[in-house]
Structures are given as structure tokens and as C-alpha cells.
Amino acid sequence: MASLRPLMIALVLSLLSSAGWSLSLTEDQQKKLQAARQEMGLKEGEPFKRHICLWDISGTSGPVFNGATDLRLDLLRYDIDISLEAFTNEGVMVASLKNGHCDAALMSGFRARQFNRFTGTIDAIGGLSNLDHMKTLLRTLAHPNLDKYMVSNKYQTLAVAPAGAAYLFVDDKRMNSLAQAAGKKVAVLDFDPGQSKLVTHIGAAAVSTNLATAPNLFNNGTVNILPAPLIAYEVLELYKGMEPDGGIVNYPIVQLTAQLIAHTDKFPPAIASLIRDVAADSFTSIQTALQKEADKIPEHWWIEVSSQNQMEYDDMMRAARLKLRETGYYDGTMLSIMKRIRCSEDPQRPECSQESE
């Protein structure tokens, strides 16, 4: 139900770029890189070259491409030479990855699901409750024992980065429970059938839209509910759609991600494992950037949710996850890992005594 995922990824990377985030390998990581280079047969000073594609709505003048350009300069210090190409259309970029034009491509977790169902399931509705859960998961994924799950036939996930939690932006503060959402219009992506199923499950009406038009549909009153990350509040002026009686339901429904998907034969296991390790180290910088944006939201917009209604949300999202797992949409192993993370923080959750996930 996160209608603005790819756009939010661009905004998050823009924040990192403006904050001056850069790459610096630890001594241990440099040793791993050297070992990987030797395994590949690269000579001293011989660069490891690959072509990386990026989704950026502003093309080569956009925040994602510019941030990646800075990162490219950092990588040159370690004899890693990546060429970059910006795509204004994420779907076209995905096609370019498939036809071999791109060695790897940075995309939304939603799009990544078609290449690796395991990591593509991280964005499952209600899978992770907060950023601390995400931090634990990313550290878990960096462990070598899980490397086999990062590879799916000819593709592999090189890195996963958090892009913030999605919340429900609504035009009526009374919508603090699932019952209140019945009969309302909810924006859903036109290329994600899973979103429509979730919306109709709670008795609401799914309004098919796309990334370009979704914010306007909410701001002009065409839809009553728009799932989006908090960073969208200011940048996309979503306060216009909430005025005068709306707000943001203070309960995250999904943790969004950006994922770097690559051709398996282009990145040997040692290099891929190192990239995942380095990516996990960037969590604190991203978390700080996301929190800074969240703090900009005035307190009066928040709609508090009672403990009973939170349980209803949890039950609904859990039922949706299980149903989508049965259809093959979500990966069961990833769902189990995320459940263990949720229950390690709060063992009293009702789901923790059940074995169905």
C-alpha cells in the first residue's frame, strides 16, 4: 500500500548527499576487498569495472545520480570503477537490467521482489514495526550464512537500504481504526495487485494511480487515504490534502527499502558479501536523515491509535501477509525472520505464541 516508494528512495538519498555522507572502508573491509580482488585474478591497481543504473526522476541532474557520483569518487580510491546511468522511468531501468545493459540497478524494494522474493519481502505490510527492527534485519542479512538467500538464479541482492516507514495520510481524523476506513477511497499503485487486495479486504475502495498522480489525488480530495513515508509531508505538500480536519495515523504500516539488484555473474560472492557489509554500515546516517524529516511534522497532525486498534491493524496485516505468502507473493523464510525480530523486542505480541508465520 506504499504508493510513493521509489520517489521516497530518491528523496532519502538526496538527504544523504546533502549531509555529506561518504564511503570509507574499515581496515577489515579493505582486507576482504583485497582478498576478493586476488580471487578474481585482478592485478595490483587494475580496476574492478561495472555499469550501475539508477532510478532518478530528474535524470543526471537529480539527487540520486549526484549522490552516486560522489560515491563513485570514493570507490575509485579502492580501485572500484563504476560507470553510472540515470533513468527517469523505473520500469524502463528494470527492463535494462533484465536485458543485460545494466550490471546492477538501484530500485525500490517493491520492484526488487521480481528479482529476489526473499529480500523483496522486506517491504511486506507490517513486517517490521520500526527502524530498530530494520537495523537488526540488515545486520542479519550481512551475515555470510544468509548469502545463499541473496542470490536468486541469475540475480542477486547486493545491498538493502531503509527508505523510511509508510503511514496513512487521511483527510479525516476520525479514521483512527480499520472500521472507519470502510467505504473510503485509498490510492494504490496501478502495477501492484497486492495493494488492491489489501484495500478491498478492509472494505475500502481502491483507486488505481501512479507515482506521478498519487499525491495530487490526495491533495485535491479525489482519494481519502494515501499511504506514504513521513518525508513526503513537506516535499509533496501532503498537508494540503489533510487540511482542515485530516492527519497522519500514528502507526507505521510498512518499512520501505531501496535495493541494489545485480546480475549474479557480474559480482563474485566475496565482492557481493563485502558490499552488503558496507551497506549495513550506512544505517545510522540514513536513520538520522529520516528522523530529521519526521521532526518537521507539526504535532497537531498526529492521530493516535488505541492499543485495541493497534491490535486490529496487526491482525489485519498479519492475515494479509499469510495470504500473500500462500500465493507466492511473499517469501516464507523472510517472513519468519521478521517475526523473530518483532517477537524478540515484544514477546507478549499475540502472534509470538502462534506458529503460522
N, C-alpha and C positions, 0 to 999 in steps of 0.2 A: 504493500500500500504506500510505498515511498515514492511519490510521483516525481521528485526532483533530484534523484540520486546523482546522476552524472554531473549536473550543474553544481551541486554542493561539493563534489570532489574538486572541481576546478577552483571553487572559492577557498576551500581549505588549503590547497597547495599554494594559492595566491597569498594567503596569510603567512604560510611558512616562508615563502620567498621574501616577503616584506620584512619578516622578522630576522632575516639574515641566516636562516638555517643552512648548514653546510655539512658535508660528509667528511669524517675523519676516522680512519680505521684504527682500531686499537692494535697494540703490538701482536696480540694473539691472532687477530683477524688478518694482519699482514702476513703472518707466518702461514696461515691457512691459504691465503691467496697465492703465496709463493709456491706452496706445495701443489696447488691446483694447476698453476702455470707449468710446473715441471711435468705433471701428469699429462698435460695436453701437448707437451713437446715444444712449448714456446721458448725461444732463446731469450737471453738477457736483453731487456729493452724492447723486445718485439711486442707490439700492442695486441691486445685481445679486442678485435673489432666486431661490432654488431650494430644492426639498424633497429632503432626503437621508435615505435609510433605512439603518439599521444592524442587524446581527445581534448580539444580546446575550442570552445565556441568562437573565440576571437582569432583562431589560427596562430600564425607565428608572432602576432603582437599580444597574444593572451598570456595570462598568469601561469598557466601550466607549462607552456612552451618556454617561457622566460625562466621559470624556476628550474626546469630541467636543463636549460642551457648552463646555468650556474653549476648545477650538479655535474654536468659533463666536464667542466673545467676541473672540478675536484677529482673526478675519476682519472683524468689524464695523469695525475701525479702517481697513480698506481699502474700505469701502462694499460689502462682500460679505455679504449677509444670508441665511443658510441656516436653514431650519426642519428640525428633526430628529425622527425617529420610530424607536423601537426595536421590533424583532421578536424574540421568543423562539424562533421557528422559522425557520431559514434558508430552507427550501423555500417557506414562505409569503411571505417577503420577496422572493424571486426572482420569484414569481408577481405580486407587487405592482409590481415593476419592469416586468415584461412588459405589464401592463395599463395602464401609464401613471400609476399612483398615485404612484410614486417617480420623481423626475428622475434620481437616481443611487442606487446601493446598494453598501455595502461588504460584500464576501463573500470566501469562500475562493477561492484560485486554481483549485481543483478545480471549483467551481460556475461560475467565470468562463469556463471553457472553452466552455460552450454559447453564450456571447455573443461571444467573440473567441478563436478557436482559436490565434491567434498568441501572445498573452500567456498564455492558458490552458495552453500547453505549457511554460511556465517550470517548472512543478511536475513535469515529466517525470522518471521514475525515473532517477537517475544523470546528469541533465542538467547539473548544476552540483556541483562537488566540495566547495566551501567558500564561506564568506561573502565572501571576496575576489572570487571569481568572480561572486557575486551583485552586489557593488558595481560591478564592471566592466559587468555587463549592464544595471543600472539607469541608469548614466550613458550607456550606449549608447542605451537606449530614449528618453532625454530629448533626443536629437539630432533636430532638425527633419526630417532626411532619412528618419526612420523613422515620422513622424507618420501616413503613409498606412496603415501596418500596425496602428496603434492603433484604426483605425476598421473596423468590420465591419457593413456595411449600416446599420441603424438604431441600432446600439450602438457605443460606443467605450470604451476603457480610459483612465480619467483618471489613475489612479495605481496603482503596484505597490509594496508594502512587504514586506520579508522577515519571515517568521514563524518562522524557525529551521529547522535541519536535523532530519530524522526519522532515528532509529536503530532498530535491532531490540532490543527488550527481550525477554529469553529467560529461561526457568526452569531452564536447564541450561547451565553454562559450556562444555560440550563442543561447543556449537553455534557454532563459530567458522568454519564453512565451509558451502557450499551442500549438500554431501553429508550433513552432519549434520542439515540441516533436513528432509530427506526423511522423509515419514511423520508429521511433526509437524503440530499444528493451529495455523493462523495466522488471526488476526482480520482480516476485510476488511469494508469498508462495503457494506451491502446495496443501495446505489444506484449502485455503481461496478463494472460488469462487467470493466473492465480489471484491477482488483486480483485478482479470482478467477483470471483467465487467467495472471497472473504467478506466483501461488502454485502453481497446478497444474503450471506449466512446470517447477518445480524438484522436483516430486514430493511436495509438501506438501498438506495438506487445508485448504481454505478454509472458515472458519466465518463465515457471514454474520451481521453485527451492526450496531449503530448507534452514534452518538456517545455516547448515554447509558449504554449497557450494556457497551461495549468494555473500559473499564478494569476493571470488576468481573469480567468473564470471565477476564481475565488474573490478577487478584489472587486469584480463587478456584480457579485451576488448570484452568478449562474449556478455555482455549487455552494453547499453549506459547510462542507468539510474538506480540508486539504491536508494530507499527511506531508510533513516537510521537516527538515532539520531546523534548529533554532537560528542558525546562521542566515536563514532565508528571511527572517523577520525584517531586518534593516535593508539588506541588499535588494530584495524583491518587493519591499514596501508592503508586506503582508498585513501590516496594521490597518491598511485601508479596508481590507476585507473583514477585519474584526470589528471595526467601528460601527455603531457605538456600543453594542451590547455583547460582543464576542470575546474570545480569549484563546488561551492555549491550555489544553488538558494536560495537567502536570503528571503525566505518566508516559514514559517512552515506550513506543511500540516496536521499534527495531533499531539496532545499531548498524549503521551503514558502513560500507568499506569501499576502498579503491584497490584494485588488484592488478598486478603486472603478470600477464599471461604470455608464455613463450613457447616456441617450438622446442620440444624435448632435445632434439639432436643438435640444437644450437648452443645449449648451455649444459656442459658436463655436470654431473652430480655435485662435485666439490665446489664449483662456482655457484651453482644454484643454492646449495646449503649456506654458503657464505652470504649471498645476497639476502636470504631470509633472516639470517642472524643480524645483519646490519640494519635491515628494515625494522626489526623489532626494537632496535635501539632508538629509533626516531619517535617512539611513542610519546615521551614526555613533551617534546616540542609541539607535537600535534595537539596533545591534550591541553596545553597552555593556550594555544591559539583558539581552540574551540571554546574554552571556558571564557576567554576574553570577549568573544562574541555573544555568548549566552548572558553575560553580565550586563549587556546593553539593553536587555528587555526589561521594561518597567514592571514593577511588582504587581501592579493592578491587573495585568493581563492574565496572570496565572489562575487557572481553575483547579482547585484542589479536589482530589478524588478520595472518597472514603475507603477504609480498609475493605469493606464489603464489596464495593465496586471494583477495587483493585483485584480482588479475587475473581470477580466475574470476567474482567479483562484477561487475567491469567488463564482462566479455564477456556475462554473463547480462543485465545491464541494457541494454547496447547492443542486443542481439538483441531484447529486448522493445520498446525504443523504435522500432526499424526496423519491427517487425511492426505496432505500433500506428500508425505513420506510414502504412503501406500501407493500413490500414483507414480512414484519415481521422481517427483519434482524436487524433494529434499533428500539429502543423504543421511541414512540412519546413524552411521558412525559419528558424524559431526554433531547430530542432534544429541547423541548420548554424551559426548564430551562436554557440550554446553550445559547439559542438565547437571553433570557432576560439578561444574563450576558454579552454577546457581545454588546448588544444594550445599556446597562447601561453605558458602557465605551465610546461607539461611537454611539450616537443616529442618526447620519447622514448616517449610513450604509443603502444602498438601501433596504435591507431585513427588516429593522425595521418598514417600512411602510406597510409590507405585513403580512398576517395572515396565510400563508400556512405552517408555521413551529412552 
